[in-house]
């Protein structure tokens, strides 16, 4: 009993100085963490790859601004067209990416958590030169005088527009030569002169 009392009496109790030091350290750590969190936010970026290395991707975003993307062992890469595993070594210049990660406001860099290869729709204004009723395609001329073939599928939504009626539902059979059209569709990697139309508006 006496031994227990002696041991207890010899135990050190924190002094006022020690308590104050611990308190100040905690305040400093919390303030540092709060400042760090204010500098970092979740952000998504879409852009075209201009340069790529093992640890960094440089892209030009939709506003033509250069963005620097850092990748690490936690970054996940996906592509709907990839048949097997897909990683940063499969990303090439000119690829369109959607990136989600942690953006540092001070360094203006994004630490990627998810990198996904995406295909953005094309918006095309063209004039119909030729209509192929068998293959359901339209040969068109763009503003730069280049020829583009528009592939029309059963899922393609076709509309016509006029000042009097606005936008109304239409069909492939009502499209005529020399019609001005707006095409919303997706380009094909196998043929840069062909676009698969998801929507056509006849003007």
Secondary structure, DSSP 4 states (H G I P E B T S, - for coil): -HHHHHHHHHS----HHHHHHHHHHHHHHHHHHHHHHHHEEEEEEEEEEEEE-SSEEEEEETTS-EEEEE--TT-EEEETT-SS---GGG--TT-EEEEEEEEETTTTEEEEEEEEE--PPEEEEEEEEEEETTTTEEEEE-TTS-EEEEEEEEEEEEEEEETTTEEEE--GGG--TT-EEEEEEEEETTEEEEEEEEEEEE-
